[in-house]
Each structure stands twice: as C-alpha cells, then as structure tokens.
Amino acid sequence: MSEQEPLRVERRPNGVALLTFDHPEKRNPMSARLTGSWRRAVRELGDDPDLRAVVVTGTGPAFCSGADLGELADRHGQGLADTREQLAAFYRSWLTVRDLPVPTIAAVNGHAVGAGLALALACDLRYAAEEARLGAPFVRLGLHPGMATTTLLADAVGPARARELLLTGRLMTGRQAAAIGLVHRAVPAEQVLAVALETAEEIAAAAPLAVRLTKSGLAHGHLGVEQALAWEALAQPVTVTTEDFREGVQAQRERRRPRFTGN
C-alpha cells in the first residue's frame, strides 16, 4: 500500500467536514489501515461541538469497493470465534458514522459495492454519479451480507426490493439506484461532490440544535404517531427556548437569511 494516508480529512468553513477515501489504485477498499484511520477520524469529529455536517466521498473510479478481499480471505483458516469477533469489530468501526450527532452525506462518486454500499446506506443522505455501479453482491462471492446491509438496504428501498438485490447480488447504475430510492439523486460524476457539499452547507446554515434533535428523532425509525408526538413534545420545546429560534423568527419577519449561532 502507498505510504500516503488512505483517508483525507478536510475541515471546511461553517462546520462542514469532508472525509475522502484516497486509495484509488485499489478502488478504496476497507483495509485494516483505512479502518483505523476512519475510526479515529469519526471519533474526533464526534467530539467537535462546532461540527454541523459531514460528507464522505472517494477518489478515482470508486466510492468504496467494500472490505479488502485479500484481508478477508486471510481469515479463512482462522477459527469461527476469532473470525466472528474480528468482523464484528470491523462492522462496528465503520458504522460509527451512524453515531455522529450531525447529518452525514455520502457523495458516491463511483462504484459502491458490498460493505462500501452499506457505508453509503449508513449515511443520512446519498447522491450518486449516474454511471456509478452500486450493489451488494455478497452471495456471488459465497458470502452472507455483512455490516447491517440486510437492514440498511431494506430501510432504503423496502423489504421486497432488498430481497431481490441481496438474493441475486445484482448491481445497478446510479440512475437506477435513484429510481428506486436507494440514493436521493443521481447526477453527472463531476457534479456529485459539489451537490453533496451544497447540501451540507444548506444543513450547516440551519439552526444546529434543531438539526441535531431532528436527526435524533429520525434515528428512532418509523415510530407510531403517539411515540413521535412524545418525542416531539420533548424536543420542540427545547428549541423554542433558544436564541436561534428567536433569530429564525426575526429573520423571517425581516426577509433575510438567519444567522444561527447554536445558542
């Protein structure tokens, strides 16, 4: 592997962070080295009170090609208990993105396959290159899906479509993924990152506490009306008491953009 860092972390203005996988020669696989860099980066971002949105993307022809198959094959001779423990740690490391308190956006610049697709699904929003290839071809490799793909894919496209995609291992283009709701929008490859960053900046311009509480509410899944009302009766009063709410109302009256401070 190249000596360069496999993950680049860029802190942009207004609280937006950009995480870029940077091992294009192998299509940005989830190697042990990249996994360690990812875990550290996400932990540091989670501790940042000024963070407002995170964008994840890749360099080269791929977003992320999933687990490093060479490293995975090396586990073949290990015992079941050791393999289970190592894979569980791998899954948890990558799914820490779901624990970030701010919205996360996958800018799927190219192929997102297997665990790479699962990572995109673990983000709150997804934008893909029109010609990118997306899918979960685990069964074509003799593998059961991992990294919560069976749940994350069903949440995105519904159980029926998830069954078809997982049982066949079928790949699709970014356009096809957008048509079934797997990604929010498909755009030309050269526009994917710009669209994701524009969305991140739009989120970052909103009231930070309101955004974080909204993400938390959505993370509870498809609650019934009563459960949703109970959560909202806790969360909305918190935002009503903030200076940001006062600023938002004043800005609307004055027909200007609000200047939120997080207070």
N, C-alpha and C positions, 0 to 999 in steps of 0.2 A: 504494500500500500504506500501511496505517496506520503511524504512526511508532513504535508500540509494538513491543517485541521480539516476533518471531514464535515464540520458544522461551523458555519459563519453566523455570528450574532451581531446584528446591527440595531442600534437604538436610534430611532428616528424622532423627529420633533413631535410634540403633543402626545407623548406616552405610547407610541406605536413601536413594537419590536418586530424585526424581521429575522426569521431563522431560515437559513439556506443550506440544504444538503449539498456538499461540494466534493463529490467523488464521481464525476460524470463518466469516467472510463469504465466503471462497472455498474453504471446506472443507479448510483446512490443506494447501495444495499445497506441494510440494518446490521452492520458489522458490530463486533464487540466494542471496537473503538468509538464508532459513531453512537452506539447506545449509551456509553459512558458520558460522552460529550452532551448528548441530548438530556440525560438525567440531570446533569449539573446545570445546564442552561435553564431548564424548566424550573428547577428548584430556586435558582437565583431570581428568575422572573416572578415567581410566585411570592417572593418576599418583598417585591417592589411596590410600595403603596401608590406610586405615580403611574404604574402600568395601566393602559387603557384598552389595548387591543394587541393581538399577536397574529402575524401572518407567517405561514410555513410554506416554503417552496423548494425547488431543486434546481440544479444547474444541468445543462446538457439535455439529452433527449428524454430524460425520465424525471418524474417527481420522486418516486422511490420504488425500487424493484422488490421491496419486501425483505424478508430475512435472507441473510447471506447463506446460500445453499451449501457452500463448501463447509462453513462452520456447522451448519445443521447436520450435514452428512457425517461430520466427525463424531457426532453424538451417537451414531448408530450402534457402536459397540458398548456404550455405557448401559448401566442398569436402568430399569424403568423409573425407580425412585429418583435417581440423580437427574435423569432427563426431565422428569416432571418438575422438579424443583428449579432447574435452570430455565426451562421455558416459562414457568410461572413468573419468575423474576424478570425475564425478558418482556413478557406481556405487560407487567405492572410498570416497568420503566417507561415504556412508550405511551401507555395510557395515562400517565401523569398529566398529559396535556388536558385531559378532561377535568383535572382538579384546579386548573388555573381559574381565578375568580373573574377574569375578563373574557370577552368574546374572542374566539380563535377562528382563523380563516385559512383554509387550505387553497393555495394557488397552484393547482395541478397543471404544471407547465408541460408535462409529458406523461409517460406511462406510470400508472399507479396500480401495482399488481400485488395480490396476496396481502401480506401484512402492510404493504405500502398503501393499499386501498383502505385497510382497516384504520390506518392513521388518519387518512383524509376523512373517513367517516366519523372519527373521534372528534374532529373539529366541529365547531358550531355551524360554519358556513363553508361552501365549496364552490370554486369556479374552476373550470377546466378548459384546456385547449381543445378545439374542435376535433382535431385528429389524434388526440391522446388515446391511448388504449387503457381501459380500466377493467378490472375483473378480479375474481377470487378463484384462480384455477388450482386450488389445493388438491382436489380429487385427481386431477391429471398428473399430479406428482406422487400419488399414493399417500397423500396426507389428509388428515382431518383438518378443517379450518381452525385457526387459532386467533388469538388476540381479540376475542369477543366478536369476531366477524359475524357469527350466526345471529347475534342480537343487533349489532350496529347496522348491518345491511337490511335486516327486516324493519328496523325503525325508519330507515331512509326510504325504502321502496315498497314496504308492505311484505307480509309473510309469503304471499303467493309468488311474487317476482323473486324474492330472496331464495325460495326453494329452487326455482328454475336456474338461477345463476349459480348457486352453490352446488347443485347436483350435477350440472353439466360442466362447470368450470368455464363457462362461456365468457369471452371478452367482448367489450363494446367500445365504440368511439365516444369521445366527449359529447358529441351531438346526441348520440343515442342515450347516453347517461343523463343528459339534461331532459330529454323527452320523458323519462320515467321518474324523474325527481331524485336521481342519485347525486347529481350536482345541481346547484341553483341556476347556473348559466354556463353555456359553452361559448367561447369567443376565440378569435384567431390567437395562435400561440403567443405572438409578440405582444398581445394585449392582456394576457392573463394576470401577470403580476400587477400591472397598472390598475386593473379593475379591482383586484383584491386590496391593494393599498388604498385606493379611493374609498372603498367600503370601510376599511379600518379607520381612515381619517374621519369619515362620517360618524362612525361609532365614537371615536375619541372626542369629537366635538359635542357629544351629548353629555348629560349630567352623569358623572362617574358612579355615584352611589346608586342612582336609578338603574343604570346599565347593569351593574353587578348584581343588584337584587332581582332584576328581571331575568338574568341568566340563571340565577339560583332557583327562581321559580320554575323556569322551563326545565331545569335539570330534574325536577321531580317526576317528569314524564307526563303521561296522559292522565292527569287527575280527574276525578269527577268534579262536578260543579261545586259541591259543598266543600271538598278539600281545597279546591282552588280559591274559593271565597275565604276560607280560613287563613290561607297563606297571604292572600292579598290584603286581608284586614290587619295583618301584622306588618307587611312590608310597605304598603302605600302610606300609612300614617307616618312612618319613619321619614319618607321622602318629603311629605308635606311640611315637616318641621325644619327643612334645610334652607340655607341661603340660596342654594341653586334653584330650588322651586320658586322662591321669590324672584330671582333673576329671570327665570324662564317666563314667568307671567309678565314681568315688566318688559322684557324684550318683545314679547308678542304684542303688547299694547303699543310699543314704540316702533313696531315693524322693523326690527333689527335682529341681527344674529345674537343669541345669548352668549355670555362669557362665563362659562361654568368654571368653578374653582375646586369643586369636590367638597365644599363645606355646606 
